[in-house]
Amino acid sequence: MKKLLPLLALAFLGCEEKEIVIPELSVGKHRVLVEELTGVKCSNCPDGTRLLAQLQETYGKENLIVVSIHEAPDFSVPYTGANANLYDFRTPNGKQMADYVGVFEGAPSAAVDRFSPPNATSLFVLPHTEWPGLITAQFAKDYELGLFVSKTYDEFTRDLDILVNVAPEKTLNGEHRLTVVITQDSIVDTQNDNDNIIKDYVHRHVLRDVITAPAGNVLTESLTAGSVISKSFSLKLPEAWEAKHCSIVAYVHRGGTPDKEVLQATETHVVE
């Protein structure tokens, strides 16, 4: 683990001044973000979801972070009638974020750290059989950037306060942005699974909303070695979202065009 900042603080206990050592921040290794473009009417999308679940078992769920964006055109429109969906997973902010990331060319497709493979025409890559190789390649990268999320959640008022700390171990030049989203896991609802309509399908990592701007908030502060940039956010969790299955996902990415690569990501459960 790479250590970043040994911090010291002074506390006054009575008339005696004592030094308190705050634990060092550990940058740690690069975590990989996969933004899966999916929809309830996409018959092949569950195959992509199952592949990502297998890869999370391989790499660790804390290392491979998944956000499922239900914004695949036509495929994301909820079912009606006998197979009607209970929920509409589409959101205006999710649509804007998907449009910012890349062009829809089919589903299932996914952006792996928003990295553009050679000759790709969109950051949303298909077929899904190409995802494992891209994910493995991203794990080999190290941007020496720490990203830490802390939160407080009041289960009665459903108020959620989020603090994100960005801590570069080396100086990073150019424009960088911070994106923070809320996802929800284990939502039971209708899904087309290889042309079978499954009414009790378990949806994973569903994007509920984007807390920052859909294209990310520009970090106006320089990402210089040894610095810490803190950003705070507050929201009230909607009643329809089951808090125990919700997570905060934060990621720092480049803000250029076409370079939008994610340098670091992290995920924290709303309820531990």
N, C-alpha and C positions, 0 to 999 in steps of 0.2 A: 504494500500500500504506500502511495506517495503522500508525504506529509507536507502540509502547506504553511499554516501560520501558527507558530507557538504564541499564544496570546496571554497577557498578564493583566490582572485587575487588582486594585487595592480596596480592601474593605476595612472599615473602622469599627472595631469591637471595643466599646468603652473608650479608654484613652490609648489603646494599643493598636498600632497600625500593623496589619498582617497582609501578606501577599497571597493572593489566591491564584492558582494556576488553572486556567481554563483549558480543557482538553484540546489538543491540536486537531485541526480539520484534516481529514484524509481525503485527498482527491480520488484515490481509487482508480479502477480501470474504466475504460470506455464502455458505456452501456449503449445498446442499439435500439433504436425506435423503428417500429414498423407501423405505417399508417395503411390499413387495409381498406380498400374501397369495395363496398359490398351492398347488398340489398335483399329484402325478404323474398323477392321473386326471382332471384338469381340462383338457378338450379345447381350450378357448379361451385358457388361460393362456400358452402359448408366444407368442401374438400380443402379449400385454402385455409379455412379456419382450423380444421383438424391438423393440417400440416404445421401451422404456427403453434398449436398446442404441443405437438411433438417436439418442435424446436425449443420451446420454452422448457420442456422437461430436460432437454439436452444441455442447454446453456444456463438454465436457472431463470425463473420468472422475474427475479429482481434484475437480471441482466438483459433480457430480451423483453422489451416493453411494447405492447400492442394497443393500438387505438383503431377501433372499427368504425369507419365513417360510412353511414348509410346514405350515400349520395350518388350511387350509380344510377344514371338517368333511366327512367321507366322501371328498372329492377327494384327501386326503393319505394315505389308507390304501394301503400298498404293494401292488403287483400280486403275485399268486402264480401258480403253474403255469408254463406255457411262457414267459410274459412277466414272470416274477418280477423284482422289483427287487432289486438287490444291496444297497441301503441303505434304511434307514428314516430319512427326514429329519426326522421329528417328534421334538421334545424336550419334556420337562415344562416347562422354563423358557420355551421358545418359545411353548408354549400359554398360559402365564400372561401373557407379554408381549403376545401378540395379544389376549387377553381384556381386558387393561388398556387397550390402544390403542383398540379399538372393537368394535362388534357386527358379526358376519359377516352380510352380506346377499347374498353371491354372489361368484363369482370369474370372471376375475381382478379383484381390487380392490386399491387401494393407498392408504396414508396418505402424503400429501405434507407433510413437516415436521409431521405431526400437526395440521395446520391444518384447521379445520372450515369448509367452504364454506357460504354461506347456504342455509338450509332442508335441510341434510344431516342425516340421522338416524344416521350413523356416520362416523368418521374414515376408514374404509376406503371409498374412493370408487369407484364404478363408474357407467358403463362406462369402459373404459380410454381412450377417445377424449377424456375430460375431463382426463386427467392433464397433457398438454402445457400447457394454459392455466394450471393450478394451479402447475405447476413454474415457468413464466415469471414468474408473480406473486410467487412466493417469492424468486426471485433478485433482485427489486427491493427487498427488505427488507434492512436493515442494523441489526443489534443491537449492533454494536461490541463483539463478544465474541471473544476469541482462544481457540483450543482446540488444544493441541499434545500429540502422543503420541510418546514415545520408548520403545524396547524393547531388550532383549537376549534372544537365543535361542541355546540350546546344542543343536546338531544331534544330539549324542550322547545327552544325557540327556533332550532334548526339553523342558527347563525353559524357560518363557517368563515374563519379568519385564516388566511394563508400568508406565510412569509417565505419568500424564495431568496436564497443567497447564492450568488454567482461568484466563484472564487477561482480565477485563473492562476495557474502555477507558472505560466510563461505568458509573455505579452502576445496578444492576438490582434492583428491589424485588420482594418476594413470594418464594414457595417455588420453588426450582430443584432439579433432580435431574440426576445423571450416570448415563447408561447406557453400558455397555461390552459389546460382543459380539464373537464370533469368527465370521467367514464363510469359506466355501471356494468357490472358483471352479473351473470346468472339470471337474466330476464327470460322468463318462459313465455313464448309467443309463437305465432305461426311462421313457418319458413318452408320454402321450396328446397328440398334436399334431393338432388338427382331425380327430379320430376316426381317426387313424392311429397305431398303436402303434409308436413308435420306440424300439428297444432301445439304440441308441447315441446318444441325445440328450445334448447337452452342457448340464448344469445350471449356472446362473450364480448367484453371490452367495448361496449357500445358508447360512442361519443354522445354525451348528453348536451354539452354546450362548451363553447370556447369563452374563457373568462377574459383573456386579453383580446386585442384586435385579431381578427381571423388570420391576418398575415403576420401576426406577432407584433409586440411592442418594441420599437427601436430602443436599444440601450444607448443612451446618449453619453454615458460614462465610458471612458476608455477601459478596455480589458487589459490592464497592465499586471505584470507578475507581482503577486503578493497582495493585490487589492481584493476587496470584497464589496460587491454591489448587492444591495438589498432592495427587494420590491415586495410590497404588500398588497393583498387583494381581500375583499370581503363580499360575501353573498349569502343569501338565504336559500338553503337547499329546498327545492320544490317538494311538496308532499308526495308527489307521484314517484319520486326517486327514493329507493330503499338505501338508506345511508350506510348500512353495514356492507353493502356491495359496491359502494361508490369509491372511486380513487381520484386523487389529484395527480395529473401527469404534467410535468414541466419539461421544456426543452429549449436549449439555446441553439440557434441556427444562424447561418449567414443570411444576409438580407439582399444580396445582389441578384441580378438576373443575367444568366440562368442559375447561378450558384446559390442554392438555398440549403446546402448540406447541414445536417444536424450534427453538432459537435459533442453534445452531451444531453442525456435525458435522465429523468428519475421519476419514480412513481411512489406515492404514499397513500395508504388507505385512510379514508375519512374517519372510520372507526377501527381502532386497532383490536 
